[in-house]
Amino acid sequence: MKDKNQDLFEQVSKKLSALIALSFIEDVSKMTNEKGVEVLNRFGLSNQDIANIIGTTKKTVEVLKSRIKNKKIK
């Protein structure tokens, strides 16, 4: 069973990886919320973490993730 420190390390690691990836993408400021959600979701971040990073609400992230999923199904 993982201890509390290991869980914390994994959370920080995911967030740091996501931020590093975003820093390499050109025109991050011009990125749509949908694209931001798509990129950050790949790192396994929570909906709240994604919302905090892109400056929106958790509910908006949930809706955008649903749209992205539906686009991939079609």
C-alpha positions in Angstrom: 0.0 0.0 0.0 1.3 3.4 -0.9 2.1 5.9 1.8 0.9 9.5 1.8 4.3 10.9 0.6 4.3 8.6 -2.4 0.8 9.7 -3.4 1.8 13.4 -3.0 4.9 12.8 -5.1 2.8 11.3 -7.9 0.4 14.1 -7.9 3.1 16.8 -8.0 4.9 14.8 -10.7 1.8 14.6 -12.9 1.2 18.4 -12.6 4.8 19.2 -13.3 4.9 17.0 -16.4 1.7 18.7 -17.7 3.1 22.2 -17.1 6.3 21.3 -18.8 4.4 19.9 -21.8 2.4 23.0 -22.1 5.5 25.2 -22.0 6.7 23.5 -25.1 3.6 24.1 -27.1 3.7 27.2 -29.2 1.0 29.8 -28.7 -0.3 28.3 -25.5 -2.1 31.6 -24.8 -4.0 31.1 -28.1 -5.0 27.5 -27.2 -8.7 26.9 -26.9 -10.0 25.5 -23.6 -10.9 22.3 -25.5 -7.3 21.8 -26.7 -6.0 22.6 -23.2 -8.3 20.0 -21.7 -7.3 17.5 -24.3 -3.6 18.0 -23.6 -3.8 18.1 -19.8 -6.1 15.1 -19.6 -3.4 13.0 -21.1 -1.4 13.5 -17.9 -4.1 12.1 -15.7 -4.9 15.4 -13.9 -8.1 15.8 -12.1 -10.9 17.9 -13.6 -10.3 20.5 -10.9 -6.5 20.6 -11.6 -7.2 21.1 -15.3 -9.7 23.8 -14.5 -7.2 25.6 -12.3 -4.5 25.5 -15.0 -6.6 26.8 -17.9 -8.6 29.2 -15.8 -12.1 27.8 -16.0 -14.5 25.7 -13.9 -14.6 22.0 -13.1 -18.0 21.7 -14.8 -16.6 23.3 -18.0 -13.8 20.7 -18.0 -16.3 17.9 -17.6 -18.3 19.2 -20.6 -15.2 19.6 -22.8 -14.0 16.1 -21.9 -17.3 14.7 -22.9 -17.2 16.6 -26.3 -13.7 15.4 -26.9 -14.7 11.8 -26.2 -17.7 12.0 -28.5 -15.6 13.4 -31.3 -13.2 10.5 -31.1 -16.1 8.0 -31.2 -17.5 9.4 -34.5 
